[in-house]
Amino acid sequence: MAQIKARYSRIMLAAILLSTLPSLAVGTAHADANSYLREVHNTVRVRLRDNQALQLGYEACHVLHKGTDGKTTPQSRGEAAQVVSRAARKLGVNRHDGLDRGSVSRLVDAAEHYLC
């Protein structure tokens, strides 16, 4: 009888531990401004101040939308790129030239990955 109770207890403990794993993985996703800034400063060709980079990232986040499959829709990525380009020009990033397409794309990618 004692062996049955011990075995039952171990099975229940294993079931409880396994059931909490998905919630632990979900809980780790969060906005990380420091990782975003590190990524932007390492990949974007134009020098940006932290406040400029963050503002552009948050502009992208406001426009990025996920589809039913959980992935960002291509249309919203295009809109985010346009919004970031306009905002960069308004901020005076790279004078009046703004950001090149590659830099805009990398900014949107970093924002999606780390900020949104």
N, CA, C and O atoms as CSV, one atom per row, in Angstrom:
chain,resi,resn,atom,element,x,y,z
A,1,MET,N,N,0.820,-1.192,0.000
A,1,MET,CA,C,0.000,0.000,0.000
A,1,MET,C,C,0.865,1.258,0.000
A,1,MET,O,O,0.572,2.229,-0.697
A,2,ALA,N,N,1.933,1.223,0.792
A,2,ALA,CA,C,2.829,2.376,0.861
A,2,ALA,C,C,3.523,2.588,-0.483
A,2,ALA,O,O,3.755,3.726,-0.893
A,3,GLN,N,N,3.854,1.492,-1.166
A,3,GLN,CA,C,4.506,1.605,-2.470
A,3,GLN,C,C,3.572,2.236,-3.496
A,3,GLN,O,O,4.008,3.022,-4.338
A,4,ILE,N,N,2.320,1.903,-3.428
A,4,ILE,CA,C,1.337,2.460,-4.359
A,4,ILE,C,C,1.195,3.960,-4.130
A,4,ILE,O,O,1.142,4.731,-5.088
A,5,LYS,N,N,1.133,4.381,-2.862
A,5,LYS,CA,C,1.024,5.804,-2.546
A,5,LYS,C,C,2.263,6.566,-3.011
A,5,LYS,O,O,2.148,7.662,-3.560
A,6,ALA,N,N,3.441,5.992,-2.794
A,6,ALA,CA,C,4.685,6.646,-3.213
A,6,ALA,C,C,4.732,6.772,-4.733
A,6,ALA,O,O,5.124,7.808,-5.271
A,7,ARG,N,N,4.331,5.712,-5.409
A,7,ARG,CA,C,4.327,5.736,-6.876
A,7,ARG,C,C,3.329,6.766,-7.390
A,7,ARG,O,O,3.623,7.521,-8.317
A,8,TYR,N,N,2.148,6.791,-6.782
A,8,TYR,CA,C,1.111,7.755,-7.156
A,8,TYR,C,C,1.605,9.184,-6.919
A,8,TYR,O,O,1.365,10.067,-7.743
A,9,SER,N,N,2.284,9.412,-5.812
A,9,SER,CA,C,2.815,10.747,-5.497
A,9,SER,C,C,3.835,11.186,-6.541
A,9,SER,O,O,3.829,12.341,-6.967
A,10,ARG,N,N,4.710,10.275,-6.954
A,10,ARG,CA,C,5.718,10.611,-7.976
A,10,ARG,C,C,5.063,10.926,-9.319
A,10,ARG,O,O,5.484,11.845,-10.021
A,11,ILE,N,N,4.051,10.173,-9.664
A,11,ILE,CA,C,3.346,10.416,-10.927
A,11,ILE,C,C,2.657,11.772,-10.890
A,11,ILE,O,O,2.708,12.526,-11.862
A,12,MET,N,N,2.019,12.079,-9.776
A,12,MET,CA,C,1.344,13.376,-9.643
A,12,MET,C,C,2.349,14.525,-9.695
A,12,MET,O,O,2.095,15.545,-10.335
A,13,LEU,N,N,3.483,14.362,-9.026
A,13,LEU,CA,C,4.514,15.394,-9.033
A,13,LEU,C,C,5.034,15.620,-10.450
A,13,LEU,O,O,5.215,16.761,-10.874
A,14,ALA,N,N,5.273,14.540,-11.176
A,14,ALA,CA,C,5.742,14.656,-12.555
A,14,ALA,C,C,4.701,15.353,-13.423
A,14,ALA,O,O,5.048,16.187,-14.259
A,15,ALA,N,N,3.437,15.018,-13.232
A,15,ALA,CA,C,2.370,15.647,-14.016
A,15,ALA,C,C,2.285,17.139,-13.729
A,15,ALA,O,O,2.104,17.943,-14.643
A,16,ILE,N,N,2.414,17.502,-12.471
A,16,ILE,CA,C,2.362,18.923,-12.103
A,16,ILE,C,C,3.539,19.675,-12.706
A,16,ILE,O,O,3.368,20.760,-13.263
A,17,LEU,N,N,4.731,19.103,-12.598
A,17,LEU,CA,C,5.918,19.760,-13.159
A,17,LEU,C,C,5.804,19.921,-14.673
A,17,LEU,O,O,6.129,20.977,-15.216
A,18,LEU,N,N,5.347,18.882,-15.347
A,18,LEU,CA,C,5.206,18.959,-16.801
A,18,LEU,C,C,4.137,19.961,-17.216
A,18,LEU,O,O,4.269,20.618,-18.249
A,19,SER,N,N,3.093,20.081,-16.429
A,19,SER,CA,C,2.026,21.018,-16.792
A,19,SER,C,C,2.454,22.472,-16.616
A,19,SER,O,O,1.873,23.358,-17.242
A,20,THR,N,N,3.455,22.737,-15.779
A,20,THR,CA,C,3.898,24.124,-15.572
A,20,THR,C,C,4.936,24.562,-16.586
A,20,THR,O,O,5.180,25.762,-16.718
A,21,LEU,N,N,5.554,23.646,-17.306
A,21,LEU,CA,C,6.589,24.026,-18.274
A,21,LEU,C,C,6.099,24.997,-19.338
A,21,LEU,O,O,6.787,25.985,-19.592
A,22,PRO,N,N,4.951,24.778,-19.979
A,22,PRO,CA,C,4.508,25.747,-20.987
A,22,PRO,C,C,4.293,27.142,-20.414
A,22,PRO,O,O,4.604,28.132,-21.078
A,23,SER,N,N,3.775,27.239,-19.212
A,23,SER,CA,C,3.544,28.563,-18.631
A,23,SER,C,C,4.855,29.249,-18.293
A,23,SER,O,O,4.935,30.476,-18.348
A,24,LEU,N,N,5.876,28.496,-17.947
A,24,LEU,CA,C,7.183,29.100,-17.690
A,24,LEU,C,C,7.767,29.660,-18.975
A,24,LEU,O,O,8.348,30.746,-18.967
A,25,ALA,N,N,7.623,28.943,-20.070
A,25,ALA,CA,C,8.154,29.416,-21.345
A,25,ALA,C,C,7.422,30.659,-21.810
A,25,ALA,O,O,8.047,31.577,-22.340
A,26,VAL,N,N,6.123,30.709,-21.628
A,26,VAL,CA,C,5.345,31.872,-22.030
A,26,VAL,C,C,5.727,33.080,-21.194
A,26,VAL,O,O,5.772,34.196,-21.713
A,27,GLY,N,N,5.999,32.889,-19.931
A,27,GLY,CA,C,6.313,33.991,-19.041
A,27,GLY,C,C,7.644,34.659,-19.320
A,27,GLY,O,O,7.880,35.765,-18.833
A,28,THR,N,N,8.531,34.022,-20.092
A,28,THR,CA,C,9.845,34.610,-20.325
A,28,THR,C,C,9.848,35.616,-21.463
A,28,THR,O,O,10.809,36.374,-21.596
A,29,ALA,N,N,8.818,35.651,-22.281
A,29,ALA,CA,C,8.777,36.605,-23.391
A,29,ALA,C,C,8.382,37.980,-22.860
A,29,ALA,O,O,7.311,38.150,-22.279
A,30,HIS,N,N,9.248,38.940,-23.063
A,30,HIS,CA,C,8.949,40.296,-22.619
A,30,HIS,C,C,9.817,41.285,-23.383
A,30,HIS,O,O,10.807,40.916,-24.016
A,31,ALA,N,N,9.428,42.523,-23.310
A,31,ALA,CA,C,10.183,43.573,-23.979
A,31,ALA,C,C,11.526,43.743,-23.284
A,31,ALA,O,O,11.608,43.757,-22.056
A,32,ASP,N,N,12.567,43.871,-24.079
A,32,ASP,CA,C,13.909,44.019,-23.538
A,32,ASP,C,C,14.615,45.143,-24.287
A,32,ASP,O,O,15.229,44.923,-25.331
A,33,ALA,N,N,14.518,46.336,-23.744
A,33,ALA,CA,C,15.074,47.517,-24.408
A,33,ALA,C,C,16.585,47.426,-24.555
A,33,ALA,O,O,17.128,47.871,-25.566
A,34,ASN,N,N,17.274,46.863,-23.576
A,34,ASN,CA,C,18.736,46.776,-23.665
A,34,ASN,C,C,19.177,45.865,-24.804
A,34,ASN,O,O,20.106,46.196,-25.540
A,35,SER,N,N,18.518,44.725,-24.953
A,35,SER,CA,C,18.850,43.820,-26.061
A,35,SER,C,C,18.518,44.470,-27.398
A,35,SER,O,O,19.263,44.329,-28.368
A,36,TYR,N,N,17.400,45.180,-27.443
A,36,TYR,CA,C,17.022,45.899,-28.664
A,36,TYR,C,C,18.103,46.915,-29.033
A,36,TYR,O,O,18.549,46.959,-30.180
A,37,LEU,N,N,18.518,47.720,-28.077
A,37,LEU,CA,C,19.537,48.742,-28.353
A,37,LEU,C,C,20.848,48.104,-28.794
A,37,LEU,O,O,21.498,48.598,-29.716
A,38,ARG,N,N,21.239,47.020,-28.150
A,38,ARG,CA,C,22.470,46.324,-28.533
A,38,ARG,C,C,22.370,45.843,-29.981
A,38,ARG,O,O,23.304,46.010,-30.766
A,39,GLU,N,N,21.232,45.249,-30.324
A,39,GLU,CA,C,21.024,44.751,-31.692
A,39,GLU,C,C,21.061,45.894,-32.702
A,39,GLU,O,O,21.698,45.781,-33.750
A,40,VAL,N,N,20.383,46.986,-32.391
A,40,VAL,CA,C,20.342,48.132,-33.307
A,40,VAL,C,C,21.736,48.711,-33.495
A,40,VAL,O,O,22.156,48.959,-34.625
A,41,HIS,N,N,22.451,48.927,-32.412
A,41,HIS,CA,C,23.785,49.526,-32.515
A,41,HIS,C,C,24.765,48.603,-33.239
A,41,HIS,O,O,25.728,49.080,-33.840
A,42,ASN,N,N,24.536,47.298,-33.192
A,42,ASN,CA,C,25.423,46.351,-33.875
A,42,ASN,C,C,25.077,46.149,-35.344
A,42,ASN,O,O,25.932,45.721,-36.119
A,43,THR,N,N,23.841,46.446,-35.747
A,43,THR,CA,C,23.434,46.110,-37.117
A,43,THR,C,C,23.056,47.296,-37.992
A,43,THR,O,O,23.168,47.211,-39.214
A,44,VAL,N,N,22.618,48.387,-37.406
A,44,VAL,CA,C,22.186,49.540,-38.206
A,44,VAL,C,C,23.406,50.383,-38.543
A,44,VAL,O,O,24.209,50.704,-37.667
A,45,ARG,N,N,23.543,50.740,-39.806
A,45,ARG,CA,C,24.741,51.446,-40.273
A,45,ARG,C,C,24.823,52.889,-39.809
A,45,ARG,O,O,25.918,53.433,-39.664
A,46,VAL,N,N,23.689,53.508,-39.577
A,46,VAL,CA,C,23.652,54.915,-39.179
A,46,VAL,C,C,23.731,54.989,-37.657
A,46,VAL,O,O,23.096,54.199,-36.957
A,47,ARG,N,N,24.507,55.933,-37.153
A,47,ARG,CA,C,24.592,56.105,-35.700
A,47,ARG,C,C,23.294,56.702,-35.175
A,47,ARG,O,O,22.804,57.715,-35.674
A,48,LEU,N,N,22.760,56.054,-34.166
A,48,LEU,CA,C,21.531,56.512,-33.518
A,48,LEU,C,C,21.790,56.668,-32.026
A,48,LEU,O,O,22.481,55.853,-31.414
A,49,ARG,N,N,21.233,57.714,-31.458
A,49,ARG,CA,C,21.242,57.825,-30.003
A,49,ARG,C,C,20.219,56.825,-29.463
A,49,ARG,O,O,19.294,56.428,-30.172
A,50,ASP,N,N,20.391,56.429,-28.226
A,50,ASP,CA,C,19.474,55.446,-27.638
A,50,ASP,C,C,18.024,55.906,-27.710
A,50,ASP,O,O,17.136,55.123,-28.046
A,51,ASN,N,N,17.784,57.180,-27.395
A,51,ASN,CA,C,16.397,57.665,-27.409
A,51,ASN,C,C,15.818,57.650,-28.821
A,51,ASN,O,O,14.627,57.392,-28.992
A,52,GLN,N,N,16.641,57.922,-29.835
A,52,GLN,CA,C,16.161,57.855,-31.219
A,52,GLN,C,C,15.826,56.413,-31.592
A,52,GLN,O,O,14.770,56.135,-32.160
A,53,ALA,N,N,16.734,55.508,-31.264
A,53,ALA,CA,C,16.524,54.095,-31.599
A,53,ALA,C,C,15.260,53.558,-30.929
A,53,ALA,O,O,14.470,52.851,-31.554
A,54,LEU,N,N,15.078,53.897,-29.662
A,54,LEU,CA,C,13.885,53.426,-28.952
A,54,LEU,C,C,12.613,54.020,-29.541
A,54,LEU,O,O,11.611,53.322,-29.692
A,55,GLN,N,N,12.652,55.294,-29.872
A,55,GLN,CA,C,11.464,55.917,-30.456
A,55,GLN,C,C,11.105,55.250,-31.782
A,55,GLN,O,O,9.933,54.982,-32.046
A,56,LEU,N,N,12.102,54.984,-32.608
A,56,LEU,CA,C,11.841,54.322,-33.889
A,56,LEU,C,C,11.316,52.901,-33.667
A,56,LEU,O,O,10.425,52.450,-34.387
A,57,GLY,N,N,11.857,52.205,-32.690
A,57,GLY,CA,C,11.389,50.853,-32.388
A,57,GLY,C,C,9.946,50.831,-31.925
A,57,GLY,O,O,9.165,49.976,-32.343
A,58,TYR,N,N,9.594,51.770,-31.064
A,58,TYR,CA,C,8.208,51.820,-30.582
A,58,TYR,C,C,7.249,52.235,-31.695
A,58,TYR,O,O,6.100,51.796,-31.722
A,59,GLU,N,N,7.719,53.080,-32.611
A,59,GLU,CA,C,6.894,53.427,-33.784
A,59,GLU,C,C,6.588,52.157,-34.576
A,59,GLU,O,O,5.454,51.947,-35.008
A,60,ALA,N,N,7.598,51.313,-34.763
A,60,ALA,CA,C,7.399,50.057,-35.494
A,60,ALA,C,C,6.408,49.159,-34.756
A,60,ALA,O,O,5.539,48.549,-35.379
A,61,CYS,N,N,6.536,49.078,-33.452
A,61,CYS,CA,C,5.651,48.206,-32.655
A,61,CYS,C,C,4.185,48.613,-32.771
A,61,CYS,O,O,3.301,47.757,-32.757
A,62,HIS,N,N,3.925,49.905,-32.883
A,62,HIS,CA,C,2.537,50.372,-32.988
A,62,HIS,C,C,1.877,49.891,-34.273
A,62,HIS,O,O,0.652,49.792,-34.343
A,63,VAL,N,N,2.677,49.591,-35.285
A,63,VAL,CA,C,2.137,49.229,-36.593
A,63,VAL,C,C,2.174,47.719,-36.837
A,63,VAL,O,O,1.341,47.196,-37.578
A,64,LEU,N,N,3.122,47.018,-36.227
A,64,LEU,CA,C,3.255,45.582,-36.460
A,64,LEU,C,C,2.061,44.834,-35.879
A,64,LEU,O,O,1.685,45.045,-34.726
A,65,HIS,N,N,1.468,43.953,-36.692
A,65,HIS,CA,C,0.322,43.155,-36.257
A,65,HIS,C,C,0.570,41.700,-36.615
A,65,HIS,O,O,1.161,41.393,-37.650
A,66,LYS,N,N,0.116,40.818,-35.753
A,66,LYS,CA,C,0.272,39.390,-36.004
A,66,LYS,C,C,-0.986,38.831,-36.648
A,66,LYS,O,O,-2.104,39.249,-36.347
A,67,GLY,N,N,-0.772,37.883,-37.536
A,67,GLY,CA,C,-1.883,37.206,-38.184
A,67,GLY,C,C,-2.383,36.066,-37.318
A,67,GLY,O,O,-1.957,35.907,-36.174
A,68,THR,N,N,-3.292,35.271,-37.871
A,68,THR,CA,C,-3.872,34.158,-37.122
A,68,THR,C,C,-2.840,33.076,-36.813
A,68,THR,O,O,-3.003,32.310,-35.863
A,69,ASP,N,N,-1.775,33.014,-37.619
A,69,ASP,CA,C,-0.732,32.017,-37.380
A,69,ASP,C,C,0.274,32.465,-36.322
A,69,ASP,O,O,1.197,31.719,-35.995
A,70,GLY,N,N,0.107,33.668,-35.786
A,70,GLY,CA,C,1.006,34.171,-34.756
A,70,GLY,C,C,2.215,34.907,-35.284
A,70,GLY,O,O,2.997,35.458,-34.510
A,71,LYS,N,N,2.376,34.919,-36.601
A,71,LYS,CA,C,3.516,35.610,-37.210
A,71,LYS,C,C,3.089,37.001,-37.660
A,71,LYS,O,O,1.919,37.241,-37.958
A,72,THR,N,N,4.052,37.908,-37.705
A,72,THR,CA,C,3.770,39.266,-38.156
A,72,THR,C,C,3.382,39.237,-39.622
A,72,THR,O,O,4.028,38.565,-40.426
A,73,THR,N,N,2.333,39.959,-39.972
A,73,THR,CA,C,1.874,39.962,-41.357
A,73,THR,C,C,2.824,40.779,-42.226
A,73,THR,O,O,3.357,41.794,-41.777
A,74,PRO,N,N,3.039,40.344,-43.469
A,74,PRO,CA,C,3.910,41.094,-44.377
A,74,PRO,C,C,3.427,42.532,-44.596
A,74,PRO,O,O,4.233,43.454,-44.713
A,75,GLN,N,N,2.113,42.711,-44.651
A,75,GLN,CA,C,1.570,44.052,-44.855
A,75,GLN,C,C,1.961,44.973,-43.700
A,75,GLN,O,O,2.353,46.118,-43.925
A,76,SER,N,N,1.858,44.480,-42.470
A,76,SER,CA,C,2.199,45.338,-41.331
A,76,SER,C,C,3.701,45.593,-41.265
A,76,SER,O,O,4.127,46.642,-40.782
A,77,ARG,N,N,4.511,44.644,-41.744
A,77,ARG,CA,C,5.963,44.882,-41.797
A,77,ARG,C,C,6.272,45.999,-42.784
A,77,ARG,O,O,7.126,46.844,-42.518
A,78,GLY,N,N,5.585,46.008,-43.921
A,78,GLY,CA,C,5.769,47.082,-44.896
A,78,GLY,C,C,5.347,48.428,-44.336
A,78,GLY,O,O,6.030,49.434,-44.526
A,79,GLU,N,N,4.214,48.439,-43.642
A,79,GLU,CA,C,3.742,49.681,-43.020
A,79,GLU,C,C,4.719,50.152,-41.946
A,79,GLU,O,O,4.988,51.347,-41.830
A,80,ALA,N,N,5.247,49.220,-41.167
A,80,ALA,CA,C,6.201,49.574,-40.112
A,80,ALA,C,C,7.460,50.188,-40.717
A,80,ALA,O,O,8.009,51.148,-40.175
A,81,ALA,N,N,7.916,49.636,-41.837
A,81,ALA,CA,C,9.106,50.181,-42.498
A,81,ALA,C,C,8.859,51.615,-42.953
A,81,ALA,O,O,9.728,52.474,-42.803
A,82,GLN,N,N,7.682,51.876,-43.504
A,82,GLN,CA,C,7.359,53.241,-43.939
A,82,GLN,C,C,7.286,54.195,-42.755
A,82,GLN,O,O,7.800,55.311,-42.820
A,83,VAL,N,N,6.651,53.760,-41.680
A,83,VAL,CA,C,6.518,54.599,-40.486
A,83,VAL,C,C,7.896,54.909,-39.903
A,83,VAL,O,O,8.167,56.050,-39.527
A,84,VAL,N,N,8.759,53.911,-39.827
A,84,VAL,CA,C,10.105,54.110,-39.279
A,84,VAL,C,C,10.906,55.053,-40.167
A,84,VAL,O,O,11.629,55.910,-39.659
A,85,SER,N,N,10.790,54.910,-41.482
A,85,SER,CA,C,11.508,55.807,-42.403
A,85,SER,C,C,11.080,57.254,-42.209
A,85,SER,O,O,11.919,58.149,-42.112
A,86,ARG,N,N,9.775,57.479,-42.154
A,86,ARG,CA,C,9.274,58.848,-41.953
A,86,ARG,C,C,9.702,59.411,-40.604
A,86,ARG,O,O,10.129,60.562,-40.509
A,87,ALA,N,N,9.587,58.599,-39.573
A,87,ALA,CA,C,9.959,59.056,-38.227
A,87,ALA,C,C,11.451,59.373,-38.154
A,87,ALA,O,O,11.848,60.328,-37.487
A,88,ALA,N,N,12.273,58.588,-38.830
A,88,ALA,CA,C,13.720,58.834,-38.825
A,88,ALA,C,C,14.034,60.176,-39.475
A,88,ALA,O,O,14.874,60.929,-38.982
A,89,ARG,N,N,13.356,60.473,-40.585
A,89,ARG,CA,C,13.579,61.775,-41.239
A,89,ARG,C,C,13.150,62.916,-40.326
A,89,ARG,O,O,13.835,63.935,-40.236
A,90,LYS,N,N,12.015,62.745,-39.648
A,90,LYS,CA,C,11.537,63.789,-38.734
A,90,LYS,C,C,12.498,63.997,-37.568
A,90,LYS,O,O,12.665,65.116,-37.082
A,91,LEU,N,N,13.125,62.913,-37.126
A,91,LEU,CA,C,14.082,63.009,-36.025
A,91,LEU,C,C,15.433,63.560,-36.479
A,91,LEU,O,O,16.304,63.846,-35.658
A,92,GLY,N,N,15.597,63.705,-37.789
A,92,GLY,CA,C,16.867,64.199,-38.306
A,92,GLY,C,C,17.959,63.146,-38.338
A,92,GLY,O,O,19.144,63.476,-38.362
A,93,VAL,N,N,17.564,61.882,-38.339
A,93,VAL,CA,C,18.543,60.803,-38.404
A,93,VAL,C,C,19.207,60.833,-39.770
A,93,VAL,O,O,18.522,60.850,-40.792
A,94,ASN,N,N,20.527,60.838,-39.798
A,94,ASN,CA,C,21.303,60.872,-41.039
A,94,ASN,C,C,20.900,62.075,-41.884
A,94,ASN,O,O,20.720,61.975,-43.098
A,95,ARG,N,N,20.766,63.186,-41.226
A,95,ARG,CA,C,20.329,64.457,-41.816
A,95,ARG,C,C,19.001,64.263,-42.528
A,95,ARG,O,O,18.071,63.717,-41.936
A,96,HIS,N,N,18.883,64.686,-43.760
A,96,HIS,CA,C,17.595,64.576,-44.460
A,96,HIS,C,C,17.498,63.305,-45.288
A,96,HIS,O,O,16.462,63.041,-45.898
A,97,ASP,N,N,18.565,62.516,-45.317
A,97,ASP,CA,C,18.544,61.276,-46.090
A,97,ASP,C,C,17.750,60.178,-45.393
A,97,ASP,O,O,17.258,59.256,-46.044
A,98,GLY,N,N,17.625,60.273,-44.080
A,98,GLY,CA,C,16.931,59.227,-43.342
A,98,GLY,C,C,17.759,57.962,-43.289
A,98,GLY,O,O,18.987,58.013,-43.349
A,99,LEU,N,N,17.102,56.844,-43.178
A,99,LEU,CA,C,17.775,55.549,-43.089
A,99,LEU,C,C,17.653,54.803,-44.408
A,99,LEU,O,O,16.645,54.923,-45.104
A,100,ASP,N,N,18.684,54.031,-44.751
A,100,ASP,CA,C,18.599,53.193,-45.948
A,100,ASP,C,C,17.657,52.023,-45.657
A,100,ASP,O,O,17.338,51.741,-44.502
A,101,ARG,N,N,17.221,51.352,-46.715
A,101,ARG,CA,C,16.242,50.262,-46.576
A,101,ARG,C,C,16.714,49.156,-45.645
A,101,ARG,O,O,15.949,48.646,-44.827
A,102,GLY,N,N,17.984,48.792,-45.780
A,102,GLY,CA,C,18.521,47.723,-44.935
A,102,GLY,C,C,18.471,48.079,-43.465
A,102,GLY,O,O,18.111,47.250,-42.629
A,103,SER,N,N,18.833,49.318,-43.149
A,103,SER,CA,C,18.806,49.761,-41.750
A,103,SER,C,C,17.383,49.786,-41.215
A,103,SER,O,O,17.132,49.397,-40.074
A,104,VAL,N,N,16.455,50.244,-42.044
A,104,VAL,CA,C,15.045,50.260,-41.630
A,104,VAL,C,C,14.572,48.834,-41.355
A,104,VAL,O,O,13.910,48.577,-40.350
A,105,SER,N,N,14.910,47.919,-42.243
A,105,SER,CA,C,14.503,46.526,-42.077
A,105,SER,C,C,15.091,45.934,-40.798
A,105,SER,O,O,14.398,45.227,-40.066
A,106,ARG,N,N,16.362,46.218,-40.527
A,106,ARG,CA,C,16.995,45.699,-39.315
A,106,ARG,C,C,16.376,46.314,-38.057
A,106,ARG,O,O,16.235,45.641,-37.036
A,107,LEU,N,N,16.008,47.594,-38.136
A,107,LEU,CA,C,15.336,48.246,-37.002
A,107,LEU,C,C,13.985,47.591,-36.720
A,107,LEU,O,O,13.653,47.311,-35.568
A,108,VAL,N,N,13.216,47.351,-37.769
A,108,VAL,CA,C,11.896,46.722,-37.609
A,108,VAL,C,C,12.060,45.302,-37.058
A,108,VAL,O,O,11.315,44.892,-36.169
A,109,ASP,N,N,13.032,44.555,-37.583
A,109,ASP,CA,C,13.281,43.199,-37.079
A,109,ASP,C,C,13.620,43.212,-35.594
A,109,ASP,O,O,13.085,42.423,-34.816
A,110,ALA,N,N,14.519,44.121,-35.213
A,110,ALA,CA,C,14.936,44.204,-33.806
A,110,ALA,C,C,13.759,44.605,-32.918
A,110,ALA,O,O,13.593,44.070,-31.822
A,111,ALA,N,N,12.949,45.543,-33.391
A,111,ALA,CA,C,11.785,45.973,-32.609
A,111,ALA,C,C,10.818,44.807,-32.419
A,111,ALA,O,O,10.327,44.569,-31.316
A,112,GLU,N,N,10.554,44.088,-33.500
A,112,GLU,CA,C,9.638,42.947,-33.418
A,112,GLU,C,C,10.158,41.902,-32.439
A,112,GLU,O,O,9.397,41.339,-31.652
A,113,HIS,N,N,11.444,41.654,-32.495
A,113,HIS,CA,C,12.047,40.605,-31.678
A,113,HIS,C,C,12.183,41.000,-30.207
A,113,HIS,O,O,11.959,40.170,-29.326
A,114,TYR,N,N,12.544,42.249,-29.931
A,114,TYR,CA,C,12.881,42.636,-28.561
A,114,TYR,C,C,11.901,43.591,-27.880
A,114,TYR,O,O,11.800,43.580,-26.653
A,115,LEU,N,N,11.179,44.411,-28.633
A,115,LEU,CA,C,10.344,45.436,-28.000
A,115,LEU,C,C,8.856,45.134,-27.999
A,115,LEU,O,O,8.161,45.435,-27.029
A,116,CYS,N,N,8.364,44.544,-29.072
A,116,CYS,CA,C,6.914,44.397,-29.237
A,116,CYS,C,C,6.364,43.205,-28.461
A,116,CYS,O,O,5.161,42.947,-28.498
